[in-house]
C-alpha cells in the first residue's frame, strides 16, 4: 500500500486495513441531505461535483442522485478500490486535498463527507478554491455520534482512549479555518439520523472501522470489541436485541467561493 506521507498514519493504516468494514458497517446519510445538496450547494444535472476524501463511496450515491457528474478523489488505495467496485461509472482519482488532480475552475461543488478534518489546512482550502468555479460551493458533512444518549457516551469513552493525535471532527479544530480567505460565510444545518441494524454491525463493527481503532494490533482490536459487547449486554435498550438504532446527528456546512 503506497500512500503519500502527508496522509495521516491513522488514515493510511486504519482505512487501508478496514475498507471493507467501513463500507459495510458505517451509516448512510439522512434523506434530507438531498434538498440541502440542491438548495445550499446548487447541485443539479450538468453540474460537476467533487467527492473529496471519498473513501469507499458512502456519500457518492447522494451526489449522483442530484444528476451532477461526480468525480471522486481518495488517497488510500484500498478505499478507492472499494469505491470503484461499488460505482464503476464514477471517475475515481488518486489524489489529496492539497494537490487536487483537477484543472482550475473545473467543478461546481466540492463535498467532503466524513473527511474534512483529515486535511483541514489553509493550503487545502486554497487548493479547493482553485478547483472551484467562481461562485462554486464547498460542502462539509459529518455523521456525529449523539453522545447525549448515555450508552453512546460510554462507547465514545471506550474509543477515545485510542485516538492519539488523529484529527477528529469532534475536536472542533477544523472550525479555526473559517471564515476562510476566498470563501463566504459558513452555514450550518443539523439533521437527526439513525443507523438501524444488528448491534454487532452498527455498533461493534462500526467502532472497529474507526481509523485509529482499525490501526491497532489485532489482539488490541479484539479487546476493544469485547469491551463494546460488554457495554451492549449491560444496556437494557440494547441487550438481546436483534435490531438496534444507533443515534447520530448529521452536521452539514456550506460556503461559496468568492472572487
Secondary structure, 3 states (H helix, E strand, C coil): CCCCCCCCHHHHHHHHHCHHHHHHHCCCCCCCHHHHHHHCCCCCCCCEEEEECCCCCCCHHHHHCCCCEEEEECCCHHHHHHHHHHCCCCEEECCECCECCCCCCCEEEEEEECCHHHHCCHHHHHHHHHHEEEEEEEEEEEEEECCCCHHHHHHHHHHHCCCCCCCCHHHCHHHHHCCCCCECCCEEEEEEEEEEECHHHHHHHHHHCCHHHHCCCHHHHHHHHHHHHHHHHHCCCCCCCCCEEEEEEEEEEEEEECC
